[in-house]
């Protein structure tokens, strides 16, 4: 009788070769390229969002000056008892609101496009910063136009110019919803550009030893 053959033991200085273990190992590993494509960290995004909010809000000064320059004036006139519109059928008051709205929409489109070009990857903090800065800029433009515009005290202004003399009414935004034109336009343009031209998620990296599902099926079949 001969002794049963025993499989030869591998050398101690070299670990056994297990192809299935090597095939499964890359599935849990994250390639270095994936780390690079994850984008900046949350702190960096929050810092960028704060800068964007401040810069966009400061642009409200330009909007306020343009509104004051381009908006039509509403003429008033006073008699011995009251102040009233000189042209009762005029549409200057509507033009004041319309001018602000159109300018705000243009500022929103430009600011949304610029933020996308500077930060293509986007992120929730950047969108929040853009929206908050746009709303603050619209409010700043509104208040600046009123501050730099005609006298807000209509009675005192009428007394200073005299009876029967036309003067300009103070800048006023009757439709307060116009303040939302800038942030809404900025948000829509930014989200639209991000959806059309933003970076896509990377494709999954192939495993060097093929499909792990087929590997498991093959091992089961071999074992059977």
HELIX and SHEET records of a PDB file:
HELIX    1   1 UNK A   19  UNK A   28  1                                  10    
HELIX    2   2 UNK A   32  UNK A   37  1                                   6    
HELIX    3   3 UNK A   42  UNK A   58  1                                  17    
HELIX    4   4 UNK A   60  UNK A   70  1                                  11    
HELIX    5   5 UNK A   92  UNK A  118  1                                  27    
HELIX    6   6 UNK A  124  UNK A  148  1                                  25    
HELIX    7   7 UNK A  154  UNK A  161  1                                   8    
HELIX    8   8 UNK A  176  UNK A  179  5                                   4    
HELIX    9   9 UNK A  180  UNK A  197  1                                  18    
HELIX   10  10 UNK A  212  UNK A  223  1                                  12    
SHEET    1   A 3 UNK A  83  UNK A  85  0                                        
SHEET    2   A 3 UNK A  75  UNK A  78 -1                                        
SHEET    3   A 3 UNK A 167  UNK A 168 -1                                        
END                                                                             
